[in-house]
């Protein structure tokens, strides 16, 4: 084809999502499949959110509120964000993309953990950035190495907390120490998609007054169970929000998503139930894996990173025939590691039983 993209676009490797249950059942001829690949909420969405979405569906002929007033006001009130700005996104992925569009140009330096959430790399490369990958240090984000790699030409640093795919956690003290060493002209993007699952969790937006170069993103896809609606948000200094709103697509947060998110924020009982389930099942699943001889790393998220001691792709494929979808980490540079989402008790048992069958194979 004579039409070709810029060279920096050609470098991008498309994101590959976890296999849908319907696809697995269709291709492998299995039924009652279990999906433990995409870190979704095993309880589903809040009943209040479902009710709100059904009610709002009668307005599908209308555009959503482009400014997201009701949801933003709800977020500000619930999390005491009156002195900060909130920008809504089509999932927190959208906030990542917006920040890169607004602040990153060709050959600008962007620092990311390696491995890390693949959208950081995709979004930065899409702007022609010079990507600097900082290897994890014993599965943890190496903040010291990020400091050493940064300079006045660094536009953006991505940090995931808790980290994906390892589940490791950065404390408040560690973050403050890091921010003291980073130039004020460098944006530090704190991706907190899994923060609700961290027992020791905190909100990095509490430091924005002191460090206005922090952007905090969160999502309704994980703890709130609204992954299918695609709704997330970023918390930032008002000057940063003004820039992001220049590149934000109009109506990027859809009608149903806004209504569902507002209702989900009103259901603290459901959120507490989700947290309790994840923390309890996370511990039980870790113990069962250890009993089978597999080491899982301590996690502050709703998944475990598991050292299988052999090809993760091979085990992933064999699990599919058992009707279980996990996530091989070979594309993240961990060819012997599997990431497994924390599911309901019966789903976790199904995963363990499937592993037992694989181990018993000749």
N, C-alpha and C positions, 0 to 999 in steps of 0.2 A: 504494500500500500504506500502511495506517495506521500500521504499526510502522516507525519510522525510527531510525537510529543517532544518537549525539551529533554535533554539527556537526563536531567535529575528526576524526571517523572519515570523514565525507563528503568531507573534503579529500584523503584518501589515494588515490593513483593506484596500482592493483595492479602488482606486479612482473611483467614479461614476460620469460620465460626465452628462451634461444636455441632456434631451431627444431630439433626432433629430426630425425635422419636419416630415420627411418621416415616422418615426416610429409612431408618434402621429396620423397622418392621416390614417395610415394603421390599427392601433389597436383600434382607437376610432371612425372611420368612419366620421371624419370631413374633411373639405376642406378649403383651403386658411388659413392655420394655421399661427399664429404669434409666433415667438420665441424670448422671452425676458429673457433668462435664462443663457446665457454664455458670456455676456458682449462683444458681437461682434460688429463690426462697421455696423450700419444699412444702410450706404451708399454703402457698398460693398468695393471693392478695387479701387485704383486709376486707371483710364483708361491707364495711362502710364505703370503701372505695368502689366496690362492685356496684353497690346501690347508687352511688353518685354518678358513675359512668353510665349506667342504664338510664337514669333520669336525664342526663345531659345529651344522650344520643338522640333525643327528640329535636335537638338544635343542629343537627349535622349539616343543614343547609346554610348555616351561618359560619363566617370566619371566627376563629378564636380571638380573644383579646391579645393583640400583638404585644402589648406591654406586660401581660401576665399580672395585672394589678392584684387580684385577689390572692393568688398563690404567693407572690412576693411579699405582700403584707403579712400573710400568715407565717411565712418563714422568718420574717424580721421579728414578729411578735414572739413566736415560739422560742427562737434562739437568741433573742436580745441583740439583734443586728441593726438597730435603728441608726447607728452612726456609720454603717457600711452600706455598700451597694450590692444588689443581687441581680444576676443575669441568668435567665432561664435558657435551657438548651434541650435539644432533641436527644436526650440522654446526656450524661456528662462528657461523652465522646465529642459532642457538639461544642462544648466549652473548650476542650483541647484544640479542636480545629480552629475555632474562632481566635484563640490566643495566638496560634501560629500565623494565621492570616493577618492579624492586626500588627504583630510585632516582629515577625521574622521575614527577612528578605534573602535574596540570593547570597550565598557564602557567609551568612551570619552563623555564629556558633551556637549550637544547641546541645546541651549535655543530657544524656539519658542513662539510666541504669541498664546493665546488660547481664542477664536477660531482664526484660521488663514488659509492660503492657505494649503490645505491638503497634498500637495506634500512635504512640509518641513518635516513633520512627517514621511512620507513614505520613503523619501530618507535617513533620519537620521537612522531610524530603520533598513533599509536595510544594514547599515554598523555596526549594533550592538551597536549603541550609547545609552548612558543614556540620555533620553529625559526629559527636564525640561520645563513644560508648564507654562507660566505666564498668568494668567487670565487678560482679558482686564479690564481697569478701566473706567467704564461708557462709554463703547464701543470704547475707545481709547487704543492704545498700551501703556502699563505701563512701560515706560523706567526706572523709578526709581526702580521698582521691578526687572527688568532685571539686573540692576547694582548690586542690593543686592544679586541676585542669582548667579552672575558670580564670578569666581575666576581664579587663574592661570591655573587650569585644564580645563577651558572652552575652547573648540576648535572653536565653531561657534555659532553666534547669528543671527537669521533671523529677519529682520524688513521689513514690507511691507509698502510702502509709495507712494500714498495713500493706506490705508489698505483695504484688502479684507477679510471679506465681509462688513465692516462697512462704508468705504469711508472716514474715518477720516485722517487727515493730520499732518505730523511732520514737523515743520519749520526748517530752517537752524540753528537757534540759539539752538533749542532743540537738534538737531543732534550733533552739536559741543560740547555742554555741556555733552551729553552722551558719546561721544568718549573720552573726557578728563578723564572719570572715568573707562574706559574699558582697560584691559591689552593689550599691543602691540602684544601679542602672540595670541590674540583671533580675529578671522575673524568676521567682521560685514558685513553681506550680506544684501545689500539694494536692495530689489525687487521693481523696479519702473515701473511695467507693465502698470500702469494707470497714470503716471506722466503727460503725454501730456494733460490730461483733467483737471489738477489742475490749476486754475487761478493764484494761488500763487506759481506755480511749480518752481523747481530748480533741478539741477543735482548733486547728491551726489559725483559724480566722481571729482568735483572741489576740494574736500578735500583730495583726495588720496595722493597728494604730502606730505601733513602734516600727514595724517593717512594712511600709506600704507597697513594697515590691512582691509581697506574698499574694498569690491567688489560691483560694481553697475551692476545690470542686467536690460535690457530693452527688449521689444518684438515688433515685427511687427504685432502681432495678433490682437491688439486692435485698436489703433488710425489709423494704416495704413491699416487695413482691409485685412490682409494676413493670417488669422488664419489657413486656409486650407493648406498653404504651409509649415507651421512649421519652422519659422525662428526667432531667437532672438540672443542677444549678451551680453557679459559681458565686463565691462571696469574695469581694475585693474592694479596694479603695474606689471612691466615686470617680476619680479621674481615669482609672483603668476601665471602669464600666462604660464611661462615655466613649472610649476608643472602641471597645468591643461592640457596642451598639451600632457603630458605623459599618461593621462587616457582618453583623448578625442578620440572618435571613428573616424577612417579615413572616410572622405566624409560624416560627420554628417550633414553638411548643403548642401542640394541637389541643383542640377543645376538650376531648375526653381525658387527655393526659393531665391537663391543668385541674380539672374537676376531681379526678381520681387522686391526685397528689394532695390536694387540700383536705379531702376526706381522710386519706391515710395519715396525715399529720394529726388528725383529731382522734386517732385510735391508738392510744398509748398501750392499752391492754394487749392488742395484737402485736405491737412491736416488742413488748416485754416477753410475750409468749415465744416469739421468734428467737429472740436472744437466748432465752433459757434453753430452748430446744437445741440451738446450734452449739452452745457451750457444752451442754451435757452430752450430746451425740458425738461431738468432736473428740471429747476425752475417751468415750467408749470405743469409738472406731480406732483411735490411735492405739489403745491397749490391744484390741483384737488383731490389728496389723502386726504389732510387735510379737504377739503369740505365734503368728504365722512365719515369723522371721524377717519381716519387712520393717525397716526403720522409717518412721514418719517424723518430720521436723515439727517442733513446737510452732503452733500457728495462732495468730490473733485474728484470723479471717474465718470465712465460712467454708474453708477447704483445707485439705492436707496435701503437702508435697511428700511423696513416698518414693524412697529409693528401692527399686525393685531388684537391683543386682543383676539385671539382664535387660535385654532389649525391651524398652517401654512400648515401642510400636508393635512388637510381637504380642505382648500381653494385651494391649489395647484391642488388637484385632481379635484375639481369642475371646475377650470379654464381650465383644459385639455378638458373637455367635451364642453367647449365654444371655443375650438381651440386656446387657449393661453397657452404658456409654460413659466412659471416663475421658480423660484428656492426656494424651502422650505429650511429654515436654521435649521431644526431640527437636521440634522446630524452635525451641527456646535455648537450645544448646545443652540440654540435659537428656541425652539419649537413653539413659536407664531410669529416668524419673517419670512418675505418673502423678498427675494432679487429680484429686477426687473431691468433688463437692460434698458437703455434709447434707445428707438427705434425712428423710423420716427413718425411724428405727428399722422398719421392714426393708427399706431401700438399702440401708447400710448393711443389713444382714445379707441381703441378696448379693451385694458386691463381695462380701467376705466369702460367702458360699461359692460364688463363681470363681474366686481366686483359689479356693481349696481344690475345686475340680481341675483347674489348670495345673496346679502343683502335682496332682495325682496322675497326670498324663505321662505316659512312658517317654 
